[in-house]
Amino acid sequence: MVGVIHLPPLPGAPRSKGGGLDPILDRARADLAALEAGGADGAIVENFGDAPFRKKADPTTVAALAIVARELARGARIPLGVNVLRSDGVAALAIASLAGASFIRVNVFSGVAFTDQGLIEGEARAILDLRRVLGGEVAVLADVHVKHAVHLDTLPSAARDAARNGPDALIVTGGGTGEPPPPADVEAVQDASGLPVFVGSGIRPENLLHYPRAAGFIVGTSLKAGGVVGNPVEADRVRALVAARARRGGRV
């Protein structure tokens, strides 16, 4: 179970309130501590507060995320991941490799997606080329039919194409932040790809059992105070989800 650390607007983002990185780091460290205290297996940090997003991150965003990721990775007791929104897998791979993170999430790894940022094309080759050059072992988790987007191919077709491009695992989401995917979608992606499949949105203690074949869960909104995505992570909410996972049977 991977908890999401949604960063406030970073320096240079349209909604940034100034003040530099220190308050952002304080918030991120507190969220990481809550995830660890609650029993999460991992954490992933992303520039969620930077909306409206660029298709590819600008240098200021990359620098800020690299600093935050490095500071978190230095003290983390659980594996750390990086996601650069809207979909900058090359930047995420560079940050994760140099910051000491373990994995990245790539929203559009292969194919194309019609998003509120416009048409975004996959960049699997560039990501894997960079991983080879840097010599790291950063795992790549790739979304299939990522949320907040429209897709023209079928879900099984997209899953087969994604798997052909060489990620380590796939992610299935609902239509938007906090929305769970149909359980049948998770099974369809797993059957078509043969890869481990994570559920990437909408997971709560009461619906976790609906996904018996999921390899894992990436969870954000339901771990926040009041179930509000912009609020801090609460350790008790993490514990509740971990307890639900235990009822499901085994670690995921």
C-alpha positions as CSV (number, residue, x, y, z in Angstrom):
1,M,0.0,0.0,0.0
2,V,1.6,3.2,-1.3
3,G,0.4,6.5,0.2
4,V,0.5,9.7,-1.8
5,I,2.3,12.9,-0.6
6,H,0.5,15.6,-2.5
7,L,2.8,18.6,-2.4
8,P,1.3,22.2,-2.1
9,P,2.1,24.5,-5.0
10,L,5.8,24.6,-5.6
11,P,7.8,27.8,-6.3
12,G,6.9,29.1,-9.7
13,A,3.5,27.4,-9.9
14,P,0.5,29.6,-10.6
15,R,-1.0,29.2,-7.1
16,S,2.3,29.4,-5.2
17,K,2.0,31.6,-2.1
18,G,5.8,32.1,-1.9
19,G,7.8,31.3,1.2
20,G,10.3,28.9,-0.5
21,L,10.6,25.2,0.1
22,D,10.9,25.0,3.9
23,P,7.1,25.0,4.6
24,I,6.6,22.5,1.7
25,L,9.3,20.3,3.1
26,D,7.8,20.4,6.6
27,R,4.4,19.3,5.3
28,A,5.9,16.6,3.2
29,R,7.9,15.2,6.1
30,A,4.8,15.2,8.3
31,D,2.8,13.3,5.7
32,L,5.7,10.8,5.3
33,A,5.8,10.3,9.1
34,A,2.1,9.7,9.2
35,L,2.3,7.1,6.4
36,E,5.1,5.3,8.2
37,A,3.4,5.4,11.6
38,G,0.2,4.0,10.0
39,G,2.0,1.1,8.4
40,A,2.1,2.1,4.7
41,D,4.5,0.0,2.6
42,G,5.7,3.0,0.5
43,A,5.1,6.6,-0.4
44,I,5.0,8.6,-3.6
45,V,5.5,12.3,-3.8
46,E,4.0,14.4,-6.6
47,N,3.5,18.1,-7.5
48,F,-0.3,17.9,-7.1
49,G,-0.6,21.5,-6.1
50,D,1.0,22.8,-9.3
51,A,-2.3,22.8,-11.3
52,P,-2.8,23.9,-14.0
53,F,0.0,21.6,-15.1
54,R,2.4,21.8,-17.9
55,K,2.7,18.7,-20.1
56,K,6.4,18.6,-19.1
57,A,7.7,20.2,-16.0
58,D,9.8,23.4,-16.2
59,P,13.3,23.6,-14.6
60,T,12.1,25.2,-11.4
61,T,9.6,22.4,-10.8
62,V,12.2,19.8,-11.5
63,A,14.7,21.4,-9.1
64,A,12.1,21.8,-6.4
65,L,10.9,18.2,-6.7
66,A,14.4,16.9,-6.7
67,I,15.2,18.7,-3.4
68,V,12.0,17.5,-1.8
69,A,12.5,13.9,-3.0
70,R,16.1,13.9,-1.8
71,E,15.2,15.2,1.7
72,L,12.4,12.7,2.1
73,A,14.5,9.8,0.8
74,R,17.4,10.5,3.2
75,G,15.1,9.8,6.2
76,A,12.5,7.5,4.8
77,R,12.0,4.1,6.4
78,I,9.8,2.9,3.4
79,P,10.4,3.0,-0.3
80,L,9.8,6.4,-2.0
81,G,8.4,7.1,-5.4
82,V,8.2,10.2,-7.6
83,N,5.4,11.3,-10.0
84,V,5.9,14.5,-12.1
85,L,2.6,15.9,-13.3
86,R,1.2,16.2,-15.8
87,S,3.2,13.4,-17.3
88,D,7.0,13.9,-17.3
89,G,8.4,10.5,-16.8
90,V,11.9,11.5,-17.9
91,A,12.1,14.2,-15.2
92,A,10.6,11.7,-12.7
93,L,13.2,9.1,-13.6
94,A,16.1,11.6,-13.3
95,I,14.8,12.9,-9.9
96,A,14.2,9.4,-8.5
97,S,17.6,8.1,-9.7
98,L,19.6,11.0,-8.2
99,A,17.5,11.5,-5.0
100,G,17.6,7.8,-4.0
101,A,14.0,7.0,-4.7
102,S,12.9,3.5,-5.6
103,F,10.2,3.9,-8.3
104,I,8.3,6.4,-10.5
105,R,4.8,6.7,-11.8
106,V,4.3,7.7,-15.4
107,N,0.8,8.9,-16.3
108,V,1.2,8.4,-20.1
109,F,3.9,5.9,-20.6
110,S,2.8,4.7,-24.1
111,G,0.1,5.6,-26.6
112,V,-1.7,8.9,-26.4
113,A,-4.1,10.6,-24.0
114,F,-6.4,13.5,-24.6
115,T,-6.1,15.6,-21.4
116,D,-7.0,19.0,-20.1
117,Q,-3.4,19.9,-21.0
118,G,-3.9,18.8,-24.6
119,L,-2.6,15.7,-26.4
120,I,0.1,13.9,-24.4
121,E,2.2,11.2,-26.1
122,G,4.0,8.3,-24.4
123,E,7.7,8.4,-23.7
124,A,8.6,4.9,-22.9
125,R,11.8,4.8,-24.9
126,A,13.2,8.0,-23.5
127,I,12.5,6.9,-19.9
128,L,14.1,3.5,-20.4
129,D,17.1,4.9,-22.2
130,L,17.7,7.3,-19.3
131,R,17.4,4.5,-16.8
132,R,20.0,2.6,-18.7
133,V,22.4,5.6,-18.9
134,L,22.0,6.4,-15.2
135,G,22.5,2.7,-14.3
136,G,19.9,2.7,-11.6
137,E,17.2,0.2,-10.7
138,V,14.3,2.6,-10.4
139,A,11.1,0.7,-11.1
140,V,8.6,2.2,-13.6
141,L,4.9,2.0,-12.8
142,A,2.8,3.0,-15.8
143,D,-0.8,4.1,-15.9
144,V,-3.2,2.5,-18.4
145,H,-6.0,4.8,-19.5
146,V,-5.0,7.4,-16.9
147,K,-7.6,9.4,-15.1
148,H,-8.7,12.9,-16.2
149,A,-8.2,11.9,-19.8
150,V,-10.0,10.4,-22.8
151,H,-8.6,7.4,-24.6
152,L,-9.4,6.0,-28.1
153,D,-8.2,2.4,-27.8
154,T,-9.7,-0.3,-25.6
155,L,-8.4,-1.0,-22.2
156,P,-7.0,-4.4,-23.0
157,S,-5.3,-3.1,-26.1
158,A,-3.7,-0.2,-24.2
159,A,-2.6,-2.7,-21.5
160,R,-0.9,-5.0,-24.1
161,D,0.8,-2.0,-25.7
162,A,2.0,-0.7,-22.4
163,A,3.4,-4.1,-21.4
164,R,5.2,-4.3,-24.8
165,N,7.0,-1.1,-23.9
166,G,8.7,-2.6,-20.8
167,P,7.3,-1.1,-17.5
168,D,7.6,-3.0,-14.3
169,A,4.0,-2.7,-13.3
170,L,0.8,-1.1,-14.5
171,I,-1.8,1.2,-12.8
172,V,-5.5,1.4,-13.3
173,T,-7.6,4.3,-12.1
174,G,-11.1,5.6,-12.2
175,G,-12.1,8.6,-14.2
176,G,-10.8,11.2,-11.7
177,T,-9.0,11.8,-8.4
178,G,-10.7,9.8,-5.7
179,E,-12.8,7.7,-8.1
180,P,-12.3,3.9,-7.9
181,P,-12.0,1.9,-11.1
182,P,-14.4,-1.0,-11.9
183,P,-12.9,-4.2,-10.5
184,A,-13.3,-5.7,-14.0
185,D,-10.9,-3.1,-15.4
186,V,-8.2,-4.3,-13.1
187,E,-8.7,-7.9,-14.1
188,A,-8.8,-7.0,-17.8
189,V,-5.5,-5.1,-17.6
190,Q,-3.8,-8.0,-15.7
191,D,-5.1,-10.6,-18.1
192,A,-4.0,-8.6,-21.1
193,S,-0.6,-7.6,-19.8
194,G,0.6,-10.4,-17.6
195,L,2.1,-7.7,-15.3
196,P,1.4,-6.7,-11.7
197,V,-1.4,-4.2,-11.6
198,F,-2.0,-1.5,-9.0
199,V,-5.2,0.3,-8.3
200,G,-4.3,4.0,-8.5
201,S,-7.4,5.9,-7.3
202,G,-10.5,5.7,-5.1
203,I,-9.3,3.1,-2.6
204,R,-11.0,3.1,0.8
205,P,-11.3,0.5,3.6
206,E,-14.8,-0.4,2.5
207,N,-13.9,-1.2,-1.2
208,L,-10.4,-2.6,-0.9
209,L,-11.8,-6.1,-0.9
210,H,-13.3,-5.6,-4.3
211,Y,-9.9,-6.0,-5.9
212,P,-8.7,-9.5,-5.0
213,R,-6.2,-9.6,-7.9
214,A,-4.6,-6.2,-7.4
215,A,-0.9,-6.4,-6.7
216,G,-1.1,-3.2,-4.7
217,F,-2.8,0.1,-4.1
218,I,-1.8,3.8,-4.5
219,V,-3.9,5.8,-2.1
220,G,-4.2,9.5,-1.6
221,T,-7.6,11.1,-0.8
222,S,-8.9,8.6,1.7
223,L,-5.8,8.9,3.9
224,K,-6.2,12.7,4.3
225,A,-7.9,14.4,7.2
226,G,-11.7,14.4,6.5
227,G,-11.1,12.5,3.3
228,V,-10.2,15.8,1.6
229,V,-7.3,15.5,-0.9
230,G,-5.6,18.8,0.1
231,N,-5.5,18.0,3.8
232,P,-2.6,16.4,5.7
233,V,-2.3,12.6,5.9
234,E,-3.7,11.1,9.1
235,A,-1.9,8.1,10.6
236,D,-5.2,6.7,11.9
237,R,-6.7,6.6,8.4
238,V,-3.6,4.8,7.2
239,R,-4.0,2.3,10.0
240,A,-7.6,1.7,9.0
241,L,-6.7,0.9,5.4
242,V,-3.8,-1.3,6.6
243,A,-6.3,-3.2,8.8
244,A,-8.7,-3.6,5.8
245,R,-5.8,-5.0,3.8
246,A,-5.1,-7.5,6.6
247,R,-8.7,-8.7,6.3
248,R,-8.1,-9.1,2.6
249,G,-5.3,-11.4,3.4
250,G,-1.5,-10.9,3.1
251,R,0.6,-7.9,2.3
252,V,0.0,-6.0,-0.9
